[in-house]
Amino acid sequence: MAREYYSLPEVAAMLGISRIAVFKRVKKGQLEALRIGRNWAVPAAAVPAPSPAPSFPAAPPMPVVKERESAPAADAEMDSMGWD
């Protein structure tokens, strides 16, 4: 059985926006809602369809970085100092 009304947090979850953003839409008159005491009820017919997620182009592949070979002189110098 379909619901007739939704709360502001439920509408926020359905639309993927914050509860405050839904409340601002109600206050601006962009979203129909009824005041019931301290709570708000949004008619199911007034809930807009969620907008599709934006599609971004695929990121280019990362370049392959080869490891640097250590300089033999530096290794010899480190060995002479007694470092491991």
GUDO-160706 format. One record per atom (N, C-alpha, C, O, CB): residue number from 1; residue in three letters; atom name; x, y, z. Coordinates in Angstrom, 3 decimals, always signed. Glycine has a CB too. Example, Ala and Ser with C-alpha at 12.3 -4.5 7.8 and 13.67 -1.06 7.14 Angstrom:
% GUDO-160706
SITE / n / res / atom / u / v / w
SITE / 1 / ALA / N / +13.190 / -5.690 / +7.800
SITE / 1 / ALA / CA / +12.300 / -4.500 / +7.800
SITE / 1 / ALA / C / +13.200 / -3.300 / +7.800
SITE / 1 / ALA / O / +14.236 / -3.319 / +8.465
SITE / 1 / ALA / CB / +11.308 / -4.473 / +9.046
SITE / 2 / SER / N / +12.850 / -2.250 / +7.080
SITE / 2 / SER / CA / +13.670 / -1.060 / +7.140
SITE / 2 / SER / C / +12.900 / +0.030 / +7.870
SITE / 2 / SER / O / +13.409 / +1.138 / +8.039
SITE / 2 / SER / CB / +14.084 / -0.598 / +5.725
% end
This chain:
% GUDO-160706
SITE / n / res / atom / u / v / w
SITE / 1 / MET / N / +0.835 / -1.169 / +0.000
SITE / 1 / MET / CA / +0.000 / +0.000 / +0.000
SITE / 1 / MET / C / +0.889 / +1.243 / +0.000
SITE / 1 / MET / O / +1.806 / +1.359 / +0.813
SITE / 1 / MET / CB / -0.955 / -0.008 / +1.211
SITE / 2 / ALA / N / +0.615 / +2.155 / -0.901
SITE / 2 / ALA / CA / +1.423 / +3.363 / -1.033
SITE / 2 / ALA / C / +1.081 / +4.361 / +0.070
SITE / 2 / ALA / O / -0.069 / +4.449 / +0.502
SITE / 2 / ALA / CB / +1.215 / +4.003 / -2.416
SITE / 3 / ARG / N / +2.063 / +5.096 / +0.511
SITE / 3 / ARG / CA / +1.856 / +6.094 / +1.557
SITE / 3 / ARG / C / +1.305 / +7.370 / +0.946
SITE / 3 / ARG / O / +1.589 / +7.685 / -0.210
SITE / 3 / ARG / CB / +3.169 / +6.380 / +2.316
SITE / 4 / GLU / N / +0.526 / +8.094 / +1.711
SITE / 4 / GLU / CA / -0.038 / +9.357 / +1.232
SITE / 4 / GLU / C / +0.877 / +10.537 / +1.543
SITE / 4 / GLU / O / +0.926 / +11.507 / +0.787
SITE / 4 / GLU / CB / -1.411 / +9.588 / +1.854
SITE / 5 / TYR / N / +1.610 / +10.451 / +2.673
SITE / 5 / TYR / CA / +2.460 / +11.551 / +3.107
SITE / 5 / TYR / C / +3.825 / +11.037 / +3.546
SITE / 5 / TYR / O / +3.978 / +9.893 / +3.976
SITE / 5 / TYR / CB / +1.793 / +12.326 / +4.246
SITE / 6 / TYR / N / +4.819 / +11.929 / +3.420
SITE / 6 / TYR / CA / +6.173 / +11.632 / +3.877
SITE / 6 / TYR / C / +6.657 / +12.773 / +4.764
SITE / 6 / TYR / O / +6.235 / +13.918 / +4.598
SITE / 6 / TYR / CB / +7.137 / +11.417 / +2.672
SITE / 7 / SER / N / +7.533 / +12.462 / +5.693
SITE / 7 / SER / CA / +8.138 / +13.495 / +6.533
SITE / 7 / SER / C / +9.280 / +14.159 / +5.761
SITE / 7 / SER / O / +9.730 / +13.652 / +4.733
SITE / 7 / SER / CB / +8.654 / +12.890 / +7.880
SITE / 8 / LEU / N / +9.735 / +15.293 / +6.272
SITE / 8 / LEU / CA / +10.837 / +15.994 / +5.591
SITE / 8 / LEU / C / +12.114 / +15.150 / +5.542
SITE / 8 / LEU / O / +12.773 / +15.128 / +4.502
SITE / 8 / LEU / CB / +11.127 / +17.324 / +6.294
SITE / 9 / PRO / N / +12.496 / +14.449 / +6.628
SITE / 9 / PRO / CA / +13.692 / +13.601 / +6.523
SITE / 9 / PRO / C / +13.536 / +12.472 / +5.500
SITE / 9 / PRO / O / +14.502 / +12.100 / +4.833
SITE / 9 / PRO / CB / +14.018 / +13.006 / +7.880
SITE / 10 / GLU / N / +12.326 / +11.930 / +5.376
SITE / 10 / GLU / CA / +12.096 / +10.872 / +4.384
SITE / 10 / GLU / C / +12.225 / +11.414 / +2.965
SITE / 10 / GLU / O / +12.805 / +10.762 / +2.096
SITE / 10 / GLU / CB / +10.708 / +10.243 / +4.580
SITE / 11 / VAL / N / +11.680 / +12.613 / +2.733
SITE / 11 / VAL / CA / +11.797 / +13.237 / +1.409
SITE / 11 / VAL / C / +13.258 / +13.552 / +1.123
SITE / 11 / VAL / O / +13.722 / +13.378 / -0.004
SITE / 11 / VAL / CB / +10.935 / +14.528 / +1.321
SITE / 12 / ALA / N / +13.980 / +14.012 / +2.127
SITE / 12 / ALA / CA / +15.405 / +14.317 / +1.951
SITE / 12 / ALA / C / +16.178 / +13.069 / +1.530
SITE / 12 / ALA / O / +17.026 / +13.127 / +0.640
SITE / 12 / ALA / CB / +16.000 / +14.894 / +3.252
SITE / 13 / ALA / N / +15.880 / +11.944 / +2.174
SITE / 13 / ALA / CA / +16.565 / +10.690 / +1.828
SITE / 13 / ALA / C / +16.206 / +10.244 / +0.414
SITE / 13 / ALA / O / +17.062 / +9.740 / -0.314
SITE / 13 / ALA / CB / +16.205 / +9.582 / +2.837
SITE / 14 / MET / N / +14.947 / +10.425 / +0.022
SITE / 14 / MET / CA / +14.533 / +10.018 / -1.326
SITE / 14 / MET / C / +15.190 / +10.874 / -2.405
SITE / 14 / MET / O / +15.528 / +10.375 / -3.479
SITE / 14 / MET / CB / +13.014 / +10.100 / -1.457
SITE / 15 / LEU / N / +15.370 / +12.170 / -2.117
SITE / 15 / LEU / CA / +15.953 / +13.079 / -3.097
SITE / 15 / LEU / C / +17.474 / +13.142 / -3.022
SITE / 15 / LEU / O / +18.122 / +13.660 / -3.931
SITE / 15 / LEU / CB / +15.386 / +14.457 / -2.910
SITE / 16 / GLY / N / +18.040 / +12.621 / -1.949
SITE / 16 / GLY / CA / +19.497 / +12.648 / -1.797
SITE / 16 / GLY / C / +20.017 / +14.026 / -1.423
SITE / 16 / GLY / O / +21.138 / +14.386 / -1.781
SITE / 16 / GLY / CB / +20.160 / +12.189 / -3.074
SITE / 17 / ILE / N / +19.204 / +14.803 / -0.701
SITE / 17 / ILE / CA / +19.625 / +16.122 / -0.234
SITE / 17 / ILE / C / +19.414 / +16.179 / +1.275
SITE / 17 / ILE / O / +18.870 / +15.248 / +1.869
SITE / 17 / ILE / CB / +18.834 / +17.269 / -0.962
SITE / 18 / SER / N / +19.842 / +17.264 / +1.883
SITE / 18 / SER / CA / +19.732 / +17.368 / +3.337
SITE / 18 / SER / C / +18.308 / +17.715 / +3.764
SITE / 18 / SER / O / +17.506 / +18.209 / +2.972
SITE / 18 / SER / CB / +20.708 / +18.417 / +3.868
SITE / 19 / ARG / N / +18.021 / +17.449 / +5.014
SITE / 19 / ARG / CA / +16.719 / +17.776 / +5.598
SITE / 19 / ARG / C / +16.491 / +19.278 / +5.565
SITE / 19 / ARG / O / +15.372 / +19.733 / +5.328
SITE / 19 / ARG / CB / +16.621 / +17.252 / +7.044
SITE / 20 / ILE / N / +17.535 / +20.043 / +5.799
SITE / 20 / ILE / CA / +17.442 / +21.500 / +5.797
SITE / 20 / ILE / C / +17.118 / +22.002 / +4.390
SITE / 20 / ILE / O / +16.344 / +22.947 / +4.239
SITE / 20 / ILE / CB / +18.759 / +22.133 / +6.308
SITE / 21 / ALA / N / +17.696 / +21.385 / +3.362
SITE / 21 / ALA / CA / +17.417 / +21.790 / +1.980
SITE / 21 / ALA / C / +15.948 / +21.552 / +1.632
SITE / 21 / ALA / O / +15.339 / +22.357 / +0.926
SITE / 21 / ALA / CB / +18.326 / +21.022 / +0.999
SITE / 22 / VAL / N / +15.385 / +20.463 / +2.119
SITE / 22 / VAL / CA / +13.959 / +20.186 / +1.894
SITE / 22 / VAL / C / +13.122 / +21.244 / +2.612
SITE / 22 / VAL / O / +12.155 / +21.757 / +2.048
SITE / 22 / VAL / CB / +13.579 / +18.749 / +2.391
SITE / 23 / PHE / N / +13.486 / +21.570 / +3.844
SITE / 23 / PHE / CA / +12.749 / +22.578 / +4.607
SITE / 23 / PHE / C / +12.798 / +23.928 / +3.895
SITE / 23 / PHE / O / +11.793 / +24.639 / +3.859
SITE / 23 / PHE / CB / +13.321 / +22.703 / +6.034
SITE / 24 / LYS / N / +13.939 / +24.290 / +3.334
SITE / 24 / LYS / CA / +14.062 / +25.557 / +2.605
SITE / 24 / LYS / C / +13.171 / +25.566 / +1.368
SITE / 24 / LYS / O / +12.579 / +26.593 / +1.036
SITE / 24 / LYS / CB / +15.524 / +25.804 / +2.201
SITE / 25 / ARG / N / +13.073 / +24.426 / +0.685
SITE / 25 / ARG / CA / +12.183 / +24.332 / -0.477
SITE / 25 / ARG / C / +10.728 / +24.500 / -0.059
SITE / 25 / ARG / O / +9.946 / +25.123 / -0.777
SITE / 25 / ARG / CB / +12.374 / +22.988 / -1.196
SITE / 26 / VAL / N / +10.363 / +23.954 / +1.082
SITE / 26 / VAL / CA / +8.997 / +24.107 / +1.595
SITE / 26 / VAL / C / +8.729 / +25.572 / +1.913
SITE / 26 / VAL / O / +7.688 / +26.110 / +1.537
SITE / 26 / VAL / CB / +8.775 / +23.228 / +2.857
SITE / 27 / LYS / N / +9.665 / +26.220 / +2.604
SITE / 27 / LYS / CA / +9.491 / +27.617 / +2.994
SITE / 27 / LYS / C / +9.405 / +28.543 / +1.773
SITE / 27 / LYS / O / +8.674 / +29.532 / +1.804
SITE / 27 / LYS / CB / +10.643 / +28.053 / +3.899
SITE / 28 / LYS / N / +10.148 / +28.230 / +0.698
SITE / 28 / LYS / CA / +10.118 / +29.046 / -0.524
SITE / 28 / LYS / C / +8.891 / +28.761 / -1.382
SITE / 28 / LYS / O / +8.620 / +29.492 / -2.335
SITE / 28 / LYS / CB / +11.375 / +28.804 / -1.343
SITE / 29 / GLY / N / +8.146 / +27.705 / -1.053
SITE / 29 / GLY / CA / +6.981 / +27.344 / -1.842
SITE / 29 / GLY / C / +7.309 / +26.460 / -3.029
SITE / 29 / GLY / O / +6.457 / +26.245 / -3.891
SITE / 29 / GLY / CB / +6.298 / +28.573 / -2.317
SITE / 30 / GLN / N / +8.525 / +25.947 / -3.090
SITE / 30 / GLN / CA / +8.936 / +25.073 / -4.191
SITE / 30 / GLN / C / +8.466 / +23.647 / -3.983
SITE / 30 / GLN / O / +8.449 / +22.854 / -4.925
SITE / 30 / GLN / CB / +10.444 / +25.097 / -4.348
SITE / 31 / LEU / N / +8.085 / +23.311 / -2.757
SITE / 31 / LEU / CA / +7.638 / +21.965 / -2.424
SITE / 31 / LEU / C / +6.402 / +22.087 / -1.537
SITE / 31 / LEU / O / +6.432 / +22.747 / -0.498
SITE / 31 / LEU / CB / +8.771 / +21.144 / -1.713
SITE / 32 / GLU / N / +5.329 / +21.449 / -1.957
SITE / 32 / GLU / CA / +4.081 / +21.495 / -1.206
SITE / 32 / GLU / C / +4.219 / +20.665 / +0.067
SITE / 32 / GLU / O / +4.742 / +19.551 / +0.041
SITE / 32 / GLU / CB / +2.901 / +20.985 / -2.067
SITE / 33 / ALA / N / +3.739 / +21.225 / +1.189
SITE / 33 / ALA / CA / +3.781 / +20.499 / +2.464
SITE / 33 / ALA / C / +2.704 / +21.045 / +3.381
SITE / 33 / ALA / O / +2.283 / +22.196 / +3.263
SITE / 33 / ALA / CB / +5.182 / +20.615 / +3.135
SITE / 34 / LEU / N / +2.273 / +20.200 / +4.289
SITE / 34 / LEU / CA / +1.275 / +20.572 / +5.283
SITE / 34 / LEU / C / +1.927 / +20.636 / +6.651
SITE / 34 / LEU / O / +2.787 / +19.816 / +6.973
SITE / 34 / LEU / CB / +0.097 / +19.576 / +5.286
SITE / 35 / ARG / N / +1.525 / +21.597 / +7.448
SITE / 35 / ARG / CA / +2.039 / +21.715 / +8.805
SITE / 35 / ARG / C / +1.082 / +20.980 / +9.731
SITE / 35 / ARG / O / -0.108 / +21.293 / +9.767
SITE / 35 / ARG / CB / +2.205 / +23.215 / +9.229
SITE / 36 / ILE / N / +1.584 / +20.018 / +10.471
SITE / 36 / ILE / CA / +0.782 / +19.264 / +11.434
SITE / 36 / ILE / C / +1.467 / +19.424 / +12.781
SITE / 36 / ILE / O / +2.404 / +18.692 / +13.100
SITE / 36 / ILE / CB / +0.638 / +17.736 / +11.027
SITE / 37 / GLY / N / +0.994 / +20.386 / +13.570
SITE / 37 / GLY / CA / +1.644 / +20.691 / +14.846
SITE / 37 / GLY / C / +3.031 / +21.258 / +14.580
SITE / 37 / GLY / O / +3.177 / +22.289 / +13.922
SITE / 37 / GLY / CB / +1.731 / +19.425 / +15.748
SITE / 38 / ARG / N / +4.036 / +20.583 / +15.091
SITE / 38 / ARG / CA / +5.421 / +21.001 / +14.861
SITE / 38 / ARG / C / +6.049 / +20.295 / +13.681
SITE / 38 / ARG / O / +7.186 / +20.593 / +13.314
SITE / 38 / ARG / CB / +6.250 / +20.751 / +16.090
SITE / 39 / ASN / N / +5.328 / +19.363 / +13.080
SITE / 39 / ASN / CA / +5.878 / +18.541 / +12.000
SITE / 39 / ASN / C / +5.337 / +18.972 / +10.645
SITE / 39 / ASN / O / +4.332 / +19.678 / +10.547
SITE / 39 / ASN / CB / +5.564 / +17.065 / +12.240
SITE / 40 / TRP / N / +6.033 / +18.526 / +9.602
SITE / 40 / TRP / CA / +5.624 / +18.785 / +8.235
SITE / 40 / TRP / C / +5.336 / +17.453 / +7.557
SITE / 40 / TRP / O / +6.005 / +16.450 / +7.807
SITE / 40 / TRP / CB / +6.711 / +19.585 / +7.463
SITE / 41 / ALA / N / +4.317 / +17.467 / +6.687
SITE / 41 / ALA / CA / +3.969 / +16.280 / +5.909
SITE / 41 / ALA / C / +3.937 / +16.686 / +4.438
SITE / 41 / ALA / O / +3.260 / +17.643 / +4.063
SITE / 41 / ALA / CB / +2.587 / +15.672 / +6.367
SITE / 42 / VAL / N / +4.673 / +15.952 / +3.616
SITE / 42 / VAL / CA / +4.739 / +16.224 / +2.179
SITE / 42 / VAL / C / +3.878 / +15.181 / +1.473
SITE / 42 / VAL / O / +4.113 / +13.983 / +1.629
SITE / 42 / VAL / CB / +6.229 / +16.194 / +1.649
SITE / 43 / PRO / N / +2.874 / +15.623 / +0.691
SITE / 43 / PRO / CA / +2.057 / +14.652 / -0.035
SITE / 43 / PRO / C / +2.921 / +13.846 / -1.010
SITE / 43 / PRO / O / +3.848 / +14.380 / -1.619
SITE / 43 / PRO / CB / +0.917 / +15.366 / -0.793
SITE / 44 / ALA / N / +2.611 / +12.578 / -1.147
SITE / 44 / ALA / CA / +3.388 / +11.709 / -2.025
SITE / 44 / ALA / C / +3.379 / +12.226 / -3.457
SITE / 44 / ALA / O / +4.370 / +12.093 / -4.175
SITE / 44 / ALA / CB / +2.843 / +10.282 / -1.979
SITE / 45 / ALA / N / +2.252 / +12.822 / -3.878
SITE / 45 / ALA / CA / +2.153 / +13.347 / -5.244
SITE / 45 / ALA / C / +3.066 / +14.555 / -5.463
SITE / 45 / ALA / O / +3.412 / +14.861 / -6.604
SITE / 45 / ALA / CB / +0.709 / +13.731 / -5.552
SITE / 46 / ALA / N / +3.458 / +15.244 / -4.394
SITE / 46 / ALA / CA / +4.297 / +16.438 / -4.510
SITE / 46 / ALA / C / +5.789 / +16.126 / -4.500
SITE / 46 / ALA / O / +6.607 / +16.999 / -4.790
SITE / 46 / ALA / CB / +3.981 / +17.390 / -3.390
SITE / 47 / VAL / N / +6.144 / +14.906 / -4.173
SITE / 47 / VAL / CA / +7.568 / +14.541 / -4.104
SITE / 47 / VAL / C / +8.101 / +14.390 / -5.529
SITE / 47 / VAL / O / +7.656 / +13.517 / -6.274
SITE / 47 / VAL / CB / +7.780 / +13.211 / -3.282
SITE / 48 / PRO / N / +9.061 / +15.251 / -5.906
SITE / 48 / PRO / CA / +9.611 / +15.140 / -7.262
SITE / 48 / PRO / C / +10.494 / +13.898 / -7.405
SITE / 48 / PRO / O / +11.024 / +13.371 / -6.427
SITE / 48 / PRO / CB / +10.419 / +16.401 / -7.615
SITE / 49 / ALA / N / +10.630 / +13.456 / -8.640
SITE / 49 / ALA / CA / +11.510 / +12.316 / -8.915
SITE / 49 / ALA / C / +12.948 / +12.745 / -8.651
SITE / 49 / ALA / O / +13.322 / +13.870 / -8.987
SITE / 49 / ALA / CB / +11.338 / +11.801 / -10.390
SITE / 50 / PRO / N / +13.758 / +11.881 / -8.063
SITE / 50 / PRO / CA / +15.152 / +12.263 / -7.808
SITE / 50 / PRO / C / +15.886 / +12.500 / -9.118
SITE / 50 / PRO / O / +15.690 / +11.776 / -10.094
SITE / 50 / PRO / CB / +15.875 / +11.179 / -6.984
SITE / 51 / SER / N / +16.727 / +13.516 / -9.127
SITE / 51 / SER / CA / +17.495 / +13.812 / -10.341
SITE / 51 / SER / C / +18.606 / +12.776 / -10.484
SITE / 51 / SER / O / +19.164 / +12.324 / -9.484
SITE / 51 / SER / CB / +18.088 / +15.262 / -10.298
SITE / 52 / PRO / N / +18.930 / +12.397 / -11.722
SITE / 52 / PRO / CA / +19.998 / +11.410 / -11.895
SITE / 52 / PRO / C / +21.348 / +12.001 / -11.485
SITE / 52 / PRO / O / +21.572 / +13.208 / -11.572
SITE / 52 / PRO / CB / +20.050 / +10.921 / -13.358
SITE / 53 / ALA / N / +22.211 / +11.141 / -11.050
SITE / 53 / ALA / CA / +23.549 / +11.575 / -10.649
SITE / 53 / ALA / C / +24.285 / +12.122 / -11.867
SITE / 53 / ALA / O / +24.148 / +11.577 / -12.962
SITE / 53 / ALA / CB / +24.346 / +10.405 / -10.004
SITE / 54 / PRO / N / +25.063 / +13.190 / -11.695
SITE / 54 / PRO / CA / +25.792 / +13.738 / -12.833
SITE / 54 / PRO / C / +26.829 / +12.746 / -13.332
SITE / 54 / PRO / O / +27.478 / +12.051 / -12.551
SITE / 54 / PRO / CB / +26.462 / +15.062 / -12.457
SITE / 55 / SER / N / +26.968 / +12.698 / -14.638
SITE / 55 / SER / CA / +27.969 / +11.786 / -15.207
SITE / 55 / SER / C / +29.193 / +12.603 / -15.606
SITE / 55 / SER / O / +29.084 / +13.628 / -16.278
SITE / 55 / SER / CB / +27.392 / +10.999 / -16.441
SITE / 56 / PHE / N / +30.319 / +12.144 / -15.192
SITE / 56 / PHE / CA / +31.576 / +12.804 / -15.493
SITE / 56 / PHE / C / +32.352 / +11.939 / -16.473
SITE / 56 / PHE / O / +32.235 / +10.714 / -16.447
SITE / 56 / PHE / CB / +32.398 / +13.064 / -14.202
SITE / 57 / PRO / N / +33.150 / +12.573 / -17.344
SITE / 57 / PRO / CA / +33.952 / +11.752 / -18.256
SITE / 57 / PRO / C / +34.965 / +10.929 / -17.468
SITE / 57 / PRO / O / +35.412 / +11.321 / -16.391
SITE / 57 / PRO / CB / +34.674 / +12.638 / -19.300
SITE / 58 / ALA / N / +35.305 / +9.797 / -18.028
SITE / 58 / ALA / CA / +36.265 / +8.906 / -17.361
SITE / 58 / ALA / C / +37.621 / +9.597 / -17.265
SITE / 58 / ALA / O / +38.044 / +10.299 / -18.183
SITE / 58 / ALA / CB / +36.395 / +7.553 / -18.125
SITE / 59 / ALA / N / +38.281 / +9.389 / -16.156
SITE / 59 / ALA / CA / +39.598 / +9.978 / -15.952
SITE / 59 / ALA / C / +40.617 / +9.261 / -16.835
SITE / 59 / ALA / O / +40.523 / +8.050 / -17.036
SITE / 59 / ALA / CB / +40.013 / +9.901 / -14.458
SITE / 60 / PRO / N / +41.590 / +10.006 / -17.363
SITE / 60 / PRO / CA / +42.617 / +9.343 / -18.178
SITE / 60 / PRO / C / +43.447 / +8.407 / -17.312
SITE / 60 / PRO / O / +43.583 / +8.632 / -16.109
SITE / 60 / PRO / CB / +43.532 / +10.386 / -18.869
SITE / 61 / PRO / N / +43.994 / +7.371 / -17.905
SITE / 61 / PRO / CA / +44.801 / +6.441 / -17.105
SITE / 61 / PRO / C / +46.044 / +7.140 / -16.546
SITE / 61 / PRO / O / +46.597 / +8.050 / -17.163
SITE / 61 / PRO / CB / +45.215 / +5.218 / -17.956
SITE / 62 / MET / N / +46.457 / +6.699 / -15.387
SITE / 62 / MET / CA / +47.634 / +7.282 / -14.748
SITE / 62 / MET / C / +48.895 / +6.809 / -15.465
SITE / 62 / MET / O / +48.976 / +5.646 / -15.862
SITE / 62 / MET / CB / +47.688 / +6.908 / -13.243
SITE / 63 / PRO / N / +49.878 / +7.690 / -15.637
SITE / 63 / PRO / CA / +51.113 / +7.268 / -16.293
SITE / 63 / PRO / C / +51.892 / +6.290 / -15.414
SITE / 63 / PRO / O / +51.838 / +6.361 / -14.186
SITE / 63 / PRO / CB / +51.983 / +8.487 / -16.630
SITE / 64 / VAL / N / +52.595 / +5.404 / -16.045
SITE / 64 / VAL / CA / +53.405 / +4.425 / -15.324
SITE / 64 / VAL / C / +54.746 / +5.076 / -15.015
SITE / 64 / VAL / O / +55.431 / +5.572 / -15.909
SITE / 64 / VAL / CB / +53.590 / +3.100 / -16.155
SITE / 65 / VAL / N / +55.110 / +5.068 / -13.737
SITE / 65 / VAL / CA / +56.376 / +5.667 / -13.315
SITE / 65 / VAL / C / +57.327 / +4.545 / -12.951
SITE / 65 / VAL / O / +57.016 / +3.699 / -12.112
SITE / 65 / VAL / CB / +56.177 / +6.648 / -12.112
SITE / 66 / LYS / N / +58.478 / +4.545 / -13.582
SITE / 66 / LYS / CA / +59.480 / +3.522 / -13.296
SITE / 66 / LYS / C / +60.290 / +3.939 / -12.072
SITE / 66 / LYS / O / +60.500 / +5.125 / -11.820
SITE / 66 / LYS / CB / +60.411 / +3.295 / -14.520
SITE / 67 / GLU / N / +60.738 / +2.941 / -11.321
SITE / 67 / GLU / CA / +61.554 / +3.231 / -10.152
SITE / 67 / GLU / C / +62.926 / +3.709 / -10.583
SITE / 67 / GLU / O / +63.497 / +3.246 / -11.570
SITE / 67 / GLU / CB / +61.674 / +1.998 / -9.249
SITE / 68 / ARG / N / +63.431 / +4.652 / -9.806
SITE / 68 / ARG / CA / +64.782 / +5.146 / -10.092
SITE / 68 / ARG / C / +65.803 / +4.168 / -9.548
SITE / 68 / ARG / O / +65.614 / +3.569 / -8.489
SITE / 68 / ARG / CB / +65.004 / +6.556 / -9.485
SITE / 69 / GLU / N / +66.853 / +4.022 / -10.269
SITE / 69 / GLU / CA / +67.942 / +3.182 / -9.777
SITE / 69 / GLU / C / +68.828 / +4.052 / -8.895
SITE / 69 / GLU / O / +69.128 / +5.195 / -9.242
SITE / 69 / GLU / CB / +68.762 / +2.539 / -10.960
SITE / 70 / SER / N / +69.241 / +3.516 / -7.769
SITE / 70 / SER / CA / +70.075 / +4.308 / -6.879
SITE / 70 / SER / C / +71.479 / +4.423 / -7.464
SITE / 70 / SER / O / +71.961 / +3.539 / -8.173
SITE / 70 / SER / CB / +70.119 / +3.682 / -5.465
SITE / 71 / ALA / N / +72.095 / +5.511 / -7.151
SITE / 71 / ALA / CA / +73.451 / +5.763 / -7.642
SITE / 71 / ALA / C / +74.436 / +4.900 / -6.855
SITE / 71 / ALA / O / +74.379 / +4.882 / -5.626
SITE / 71 / ALA / CB / +73.821 / +7.276 / -7.520
SITE / 72 / PRO / N / +75.337 / +4.186 / -7.530
SITE / 72 / PRO / CA / +76.286 / +3.332 / -6.823
SITE / 72 / PRO / C / +77.191 / +4.115 / -5.881
SITE / 72 / PRO / O / +77.587 / +3.596 / -4.837
SITE / 72 / PRO / CB / +77.128 / +2.572 / -7.815
SITE / 73 / ALA / N / +77.529 / +5.370 / -6.236
SITE / 73 / ALA / CA / +78.424 / +6.153 / -5.391
SITE / 73 / ALA / C / +77.773 / +6.425 / -4.041
SITE / 73 / ALA / O / +78.443 / +6.383 / -3.009
SITE / 73 / ALA / CB / +78.801 / +7.476 / -6.079
SITE / 74 / ALA / N / +76.502 / +6.696 / -4.042
SITE / 74 / ALA / CA / +75.816 / +6.984 / -2.792
SITE / 74 / ALA / C / +75.796 / +5.747 / -1.903
SITE / 74 / ALA / O / +75.963 / +5.859 / -0.689
SITE / 74 / ALA / CB / +74.387 / +7.477 / -3.059
SITE / 75 / ASP / N / +75.591 / +4.559 / -2.493
SITE / 75 / ASP / CA / +75.586 / +3.332 / -1.711
SITE / 75 / ASP / C / +76.954 / +3.074 / -1.097
SITE / 75 / ASP / O / +77.044 / +2.666 / +0.061
SITE / 75 / ASP / CB / +75.163 / +2.150 / -2.578
SITE / 76 / ALA / N / +78.015 / +3.303 / -1.853
SITE / 76 / ALA / CA / +79.367 / +3.080 / -1.355
SITE / 76 / ALA / C / +79.681 / +4.050 / -0.219
SITE / 76 / ALA / O / +80.315 / +3.676 / +0.768
SITE / 76 / ALA / CB / +80.395 / +3.233 / -2.490
SITE / 77 / GLU / N / +79.240 / +5.279 / -0.362
SITE / 77 / GLU / CA / +79.489 / +6.277 / +0.669
SITE / 77 / GLU / C / +78.755 / +5.904 / +1.964
SITE / 77 / GLU / O / +79.303 / +6.064 / +3.054
SITE / 77 / GLU / CB / +79.050 / +7.675 / +0.181
SITE / 78 / MET / N / +77.526 / +5.412 / +1.847
SITE / 78 / MET / CA / +76.761 / +5.021 / +3.024
SITE / 78 / MET / C / +77.432 / +3.843 / +3.729
SITE / 78 / MET / O / +77.467 / +3.798 / +4.959
SITE / 78 / MET / CB / +75.319 / +4.662 / +2.633
SITE / 79 / ASP / N / +77.964 / +2.890 / +2.958
SITE / 79 / ASP / CA / +78.626 / +1.734 / +3.557
SITE / 79 / ASP / C / +79.882 / +2.171 / +4.321
SITE / 79 / ASP / O / +80.195 / +1.601 / +5.365
SITE / 79 / ASP / CB / +78.990 / +0.697 / +2.471
SITE / 80 / SER / N / +80.589 / +3.158 / +3.820
SITE / 80 / SER / CA / +81.815 / +3.585 / +4.489
SITE / 80 / SER / C / +81.505 / +4.286 / +5.815
SITE / 80 / SER / O / +82.371 / +4.355 / +6.687
SITE / 80 / SER / CB / +82.622 / +4.518 / +3.575
SITE / 81 / MET / N / +80.295 / +4.800 / +5.981
SITE / 81 / MET / CA / +79.928 / +5.451 / +7.224
SITE / 81 / MET / C / +79.441 / +4.455 / +8.265
SITE / 81 / MET / O / +79.249 / +4.813 / +9.427
SITE / 81 / MET / CB / +78.866 / +6.489 / +6.968
SITE / 82 / GLY / N / +79.244 / +3.231 / +7.863
SITE / 82 / GLY / CA / +78.797 / +2.221 / +8.794
SITE / 82 / GLY / C / +77.279 / +2.137 / +8.901
SITE / 82 / GLY / O / +76.748 / +1.534 / +9.834
SITE / 82 / GLY / CB / +79.382 / +2.488 / +10.136
SITE / 83 / TRP / N / +76.599 / +2.733 / +7.959
SITE / 83 / TRP / CA / +75.136 / +2.687 / +7.963
SITE / 83 / TRP / C / +74.681 / +1.435 / +7.218
SITE / 83 / TRP / O / +75.346 / +0.975 / +6.289
SITE / 83 / TRP / CB / +74.527 / +3.973 / +7.312
SITE / 84 / ASP / N / +73.571 / +0.905 / +7.626
SITE / 84 / ASP / CA / +73.039 / -0.265 / +6.946
SITE / 84 / ASP / C / +72.078 / +0.146 / +5.881
SITE / 84 / ASP / O / +71.519 / -0.707 / +5.191
SITE / 84 / ASP / CB / +72.368 / -1.203 / +7.917
% end
